[in-house]
C-alpha cells in the first residue's frame, strides 16, 4: 500500500472502511477504473473530482434522511 499523505482527520476513525467502500462503489458506478492498491497517481483530476463530488452528494443525502427521520428538539 502507498503511504497516506492525507492530513485530514476523520471525526470517527472507524468510518474509514465505510468511506473507502463508498469511494469504490461510486467509481464503479461512474465507470472509472480505480486502483485498489493505494496508488492513484495516474487518475485524471476530472475523475477524482467526480468521485469526490458524488461521495459528498451521497453523504449529504444520508444526513438529510437522518434529520428528516428525527423530531426537532429545540
Buried (B, 14 or more C-beta within 10 A) or exposed (E): EEEEEEEEEEEEEEEEEEEEEBBEBBBEEEEBEBEEEEEEEEBEEEBBEBBEEBBEEEEEEEEEEEEEEEEEEE
